[in-house]
């Protein structure tokens, strides 16, 4: 075995969750290793939807400009009838951006392009993925974790302060911890594949059939591919070659003019809904599919995984700087209830689809209303009616000279008030902004009374509303020595 190396955080798994966490740690100057047992990047489109809240996260991380080169709104669905005609169905009702919600609609971006944008951002920050490196074991003590890796050059020991298992639904880390993964198999098996197909227009998501005979072909923006989705019998082999999938397309569409010319990636899988009993065991954490797996309905899985990492990154950085251990406990307290709710939503949408309902998505799938009102990090205060409370997502708002999201962007906390209010003093890791609210957007979004300020966490959630001295005291309690 090679000599032991050291780092602050070891991330196991370079999917959306692992990459997001690595980007967040890199911009905070935290030393990490990001390993992936596969020999190269994932090349499929298993997840293809980015919800509005995830777009806000990706904007903060500096990833969104690259994504917007290829990502676009979902196309309309053409649902074909037996007579060969079709009805046009819209998946989500059109919404225009508002001052407080600048990303109104989900965007379609195949998973491999989303992850490519994350890798490029990581590279720009000086980080990288180590492919072909597999976690084979680990032991933890009061000071850290010693992990054993296997790679092309043999075994290696890595000593780290924290280990994060973002290694998928069959997570080695979760199994090694002995964390239960209760849930159920949903009685649905399906094929998902990225195919090149001739004879089909790329301006719509095409859908045919009913029950087990359904099939969908959705264009994957930024590529010349379509994503094929189709239910299959619970048992038996499935031919995932171009010829085999071409036969499926012909049979289920009733058309002979569509030709599958290539298969870039394909998978046959059974749908599950499962949630880990714990997200943290000592110095080891679970994130993404290692902590929860979802049916694809509603486009929730990748987004929930990405936001797990966004929640965890700033807390790990603060803990490494001396914050109390209780700060890390808040990761499970905040994110596990979110996953439980999302699993319920995805399952309900799947049940509706199995019953023949047209696939529609409303605000509940956009993840904009996710919050942490019961978090130990949310400072208790008087009820504020329909105004922003501790635990809520911090809204955007145009203000003189820019927008609030520009002020929030980065690794810091933000203390926000209206121009003319008595400003608190800035300190390392805390920016203070008394903004000019010429158009009243700050007032509309936050409803601040005279003397009230808002303390915004590094992940864009409100920690507290109140007098500046109380907010700074609250941040000091949360961060301890790290404040």
N, C-alpha and C positions, 0 to 999 in steps of 0.2 A: 504493500500500500504506500502511495506517495505521502510525503509530509503533509501534516494537517494545515489547512488554510483557514483563515478567519474572515468573517464578514458580520454585518449587523443583522441582516434579514436574509434568509434563504427562502425563495419562492419556488415552489414545485408546481410546474404547469404553466405553459405560455399561451393559453387561450385568452379570451377577452378579459377575464378577471385578473390573471397573472400579469398580463401586459399593462392593464390599467394601474395596478398596484405598483409595478416597476416604474412607470412614468411618474406617478405621484411621488414615490420615494426619490427618484432621480432629481426632480426639480427641487426637492427639499435638501439635497446634499447628503442623503442617507446611503451608506454603502450596502449593497445587496448583491446577491447572485440569483439569476433567473434561469432555471434549468427546465428542460423539456426532454422527455425520453424519446419522443419521435425524432427522426433524423432531419426533419425540416418542417416548415410551417404547414398548418392545416390548410387544405386547398378546397374545402367545400363551403356550401352556403346553408348549413343547417339552420342557423339563425340569420334572418335577413332584414328585420325591422329594427329601427332605432326610434324609440319613443321620445317625445319632446323633453322630458326631464333628462334623459341620457344625452341629448344634444346639448343641453346646458352644461352637463358635466364635461363633455368632450370639448366644448368651447373653453371652459376654464383650464383644461389640461393642454390647450394649444393644438388639439388634434382636428378640430372641426374644419378649418380651411382646406385641408387635404381631402377630407371626406366629401366636402361639397363639390369637389371636382367631378364626382361620379354619382353621388347619391341624389335621388329625386323622390318626390311624393309617389305613393303607391298608384299604379295605373287603375283605371276602372275595370271591373270584372265583366266579361262577356259570358253570360250563363246560357249555354246552348239548349234549345228545345229539341224535341224529337223530330220536328219538321225541318230542322236545319237552320232555322232562324235563331236569334238570341235576344235575351233581355240584358240591359245594361244595369249593373248594380254597383253602387259606390260603397267601398268598405267603411270609410269614415266620412262623416259630414264635414264639408269644407269649413274651416275656421281661419279667420285672418289673424295675423299677429296682433297683439295688444301691447301697450306700454309695459305691462307687468309680466307678460308671457310672450317673449319674442319668437319662440319656436312653437308655432301653433299646431303643426301637423307632424305625424311620424314620417320618417323617410325610409325608403327601401335602399339598403346597402348590403350586398352579400357578405357573409361573415368573413370570408377571406380578404375582402377589400377593407373592411373595418379593422381587422387585425393587422393588415399591412400598414394602414395609416398609424396605428398605435406603435408598431415596430419602428416606423420612420421617425416618429416623434421621440421615441426612446433613444434611437441612434443619435438624433440631434442633441439630446441631453447627455450623450456620452455612455449610454447603456447598451446592452445587447442580450440576446438570448443564447444560452449554451445548449445546442441541440445534441441529441444522442447521449444525454446525461440523465441517468435514472436514479432516483432515490431508492435505496435498498434497505435502509434501516435508520433508526435514530433513537437516541436516549436523551432525556432532559434532566436537568438538575435545577437548583435554585438560581443559578447564574446564567444558564443558557442551554443550548441544544447542540449535541454532537451528532452529525448526520453522516451516513456512509453513502457515497455515490458510486455508480458503476458507469464507465464510459469507454470509448475506444482505446484509451490509454490505461485501462485497468481501474482498480478501486481507488477512491479518494475519500479522505475524511475532511469534513467542513465543520468548523465550530462557529455558531451564530448565536445571537441573543434571542432571536425569534424565528420560528419556522411557520410558513403559511402554505397549507395544502390547497392549491387551486387546480388540482389534478383530476377533475372530472367526476362523473357519476360513479365510476368504479374506483374511487380515490384510494390509493395505497395509504395515504396519511390517515384518512378516516378509519380504515380497517386496522391499521397499526395502533391507533388510539383506543380501539374498542368502542367507538361511538356508534350507537344504533342508528339505523336509517329507515325508520318506519314509514309506511305508506302503502300504496297498492299499485298493482298492474291494472291498467284501465280497460283491458279487453279490446284494444285496438292495436293493430300492427300495420305499418305503412312503409312505403318506399319514398325516399326523397333522393333526387338525383339532379345533377347539373348536366344538361345535355345541349348539344347543338342540334337544331332541328330546322329543316327546310320546309317552306310552304306556310309559315305562320307569321303573322304580323306581330311586331314587338311593342305595339302601342297599348295592349290590353293584357289583362290576366284572364286566360281562357279556361273555362270550366265546363265539364260535361258529366252527365250521368247522375245516378242516385245510388245510395247505399255503397256496397262493395264494388260497384261498377263505376264509381266516380273517378275522375282524373282532373288535375289542374296543371296548367303550364303558365308560369309567371316569368316575364322577362326580368333578367338580372341586370339592372342598370350598371353601366360601366364595362360591360362584357358583351360578347355575342352569344351568351348562353340563356337558356330558360331553366328555371327550377321546376322539375316534375314532382308532383305530389300525388300519391294514390294509395288508398287502403288496400291491403292484401290479406289473404286468409291467415289465421293465427298460426297455422302449421304449414310446413312444406318449403321447398327450395324456391328461390326466385331468381330468374335469369336477369342479371343487371348489366348485361352487355348491350351494345347499341342495337343488335338484332332483337334481343329479348325485350328491351324497353320499346323498341319500334313496334313490335307485335302488340304490346299492351296499349300503346297509343292508338294504333289502328282499330283494335277491338273496342276500346272504350269510347273513342270519338266517332266511330263509324265512317272515318275518312281515309281514303287511300292516297291522298295527295300530301300527307305529312311524313317526312322521312327523318328519323333520328340518325345523324351522321357520325356522332361521337358522344362519348360519355366522359366528362371531366372528373366526376366524382359521383359515387352512389352508395346508398346505405339502406338496408332493410332493418327496421327496428320496432320494438314494442314500446308503446307509450306507458310511462310511469308517472306517478306523483308521489314524491318522497321528500322528507324533511329530517335533517339530522337532529338528534336529541340535544346536541351541544355544538356550539360554534368555537368554543375555546376549552382547551385542557392545558392548564399551566401556561407554558410559553409557545404553545402550538395552536394555530387557528385554522379554521376551514372557511373557504370562500367559493362562491360560484357553484357550479354543479357538484362539487364535493360536498356542499351543504344542502343543496336542494335541486331536484330535477322536476321538470314541468312538461306537460304536453305542449305542443307548439302553438295551440290556439291562443290568440290574443297577443302573440309576439312579446312574451314577458321574460323568458328565460335568460337570454343574453343580457337584456337590460338590467334585470335584477342582479346578475353576476357582476356586471360592470359597476353598479352602484354599491355592492358589497365592498369592493376594493376601494372605492372612493371614500367610503365611510371609515375603512380601516387604516388607510395610508397615513392620514394626519395624526391619528392616535398612536400608531407605532412610532412615528417621528417624535411626538411629544414624550412618549414613555422613554425613548432612548435619551432624551434630553433631561429626564428626571421627573416627569409627571407621575402622579400617584398611580399605582397599579389599578385602582378602581376605574380609571379612564378606559383601560382596555376591556374591562368587564362590560362597558357600555356598548361595545360592538355587538355582542350577542343580544343584549337587552333591546337594542334598536333594530337590528336587521332580521333577527329570527321571526318576530311577529309580522314583518313586512312579507317575508317569504311565505308564511302561513296564509296570509290573505291573498297573495298572488297565486298560490297553488289552488285556492278555492275558486278564484276568478277563472283561471285557465281551465279547470275541470268543468265548471259550469258552461263555459263557452264550447268545450268539446261535447258535452252532453247535448247542447243545442244543435251543434253541427250534425251529430249522429241522428238527431230527430228530423233533419232536413231543413233546418233554418238557414237562411242566407247569412253568410259570414259578415257580420258588421261589428265595428269596434267604436265604442264611445269614449267619453272622457276617462272612464274608470281604467282603461288600458294605457293611458298616456303617462301615468305615474307622477303627475304633477301635484297630486293631493297627498302623496306619501309624506308623513311627518313623524316626529318623535315627541309628542306632547307629554308622554309619561316617562321620558328618559330621565335618568339621574343627572344628565347634563343640562336639562331645561329648568331654568330658575322659576320657581313658583311665583305667581303674581296674581293680581286681581283679574277677573274676567274682563275682556275687552270687546265683547259683542262679536261682530264679524270682522274686527280688526286683527292684524297679525299678532300671533301669540308665540311664546317660546315653544320651540319644537316645529314650527311651520317652516316650509320652504321660504327663503328670503326672495321676495319678488324683485324683478328688474324695474327700472323707471328711468326715463330720460330726465336728465337734470342739466343745469347750465354747464357746458363744456364736455358733455358726454353722457354716459349712462352708468347706472349703479353696477352692472356686471363688469364694467371696465375697472371700477374701484375694488370689486371683490376678487378679481382674477389674481391668482397667485397662491402662495402658501401661508398667508397671514390671516389673522383675525381682523375684523373691521368693526369699528365703533362709528355708528352713523347717526347723524342728527341734521336738523334743518338749520340753514344759515341764520345767524343771529342768536342761536342758542349758545350757552356757555360751553366751550369745547373742553374736553378732557385732554390730558397730555398723552401723546403717543409714546410708545416704548417698543423695544425689540419684539417683533412678531405681532404687533398691533398697530394698525393704521387708523387714524381718526379723521373723519371727513364730515364737516358741516357744509352741506350742499345747498346751492341756490335752487329752489323749487319753483322756477318761473311759471311753469304750466300746471302746477298742482299735481303732478304725477306721483311724487313722493307722498303727498298727503293722501291721495286716493289709494295708493298701494299699502301704506303702513298705518295711516290714521294716528299719527303721533300727536299727543297733547303737548301743551307747553311744558318744557323741561324734560320731556321724554326722549330717550335715545334708544337705539337698537344695537345689540351686540350680535354680530353675524359670525358663525363658526367658519373655519377654513373650507368646509364642504358645502357652504351655501345654505345652511339652516340657521334659524334664529335661536340663539342661546338664551337671550333675555331681553326684556323691554323694561326701561325704567330710567332712573337717574344715573348719570355717568359713573359716579363713585360706586354705586351698587353693582353696576355692570362690570367694572374693573375688579371689584372684590370677588364677584362670581367667577370671572375668568381666572383669577389667581387661585381660587379654591380648586377649580378644575385642573389646572396645570401644575400647581404646587411650585416646585423649584424651576420647572420649565417656563414659568411665566416671566 
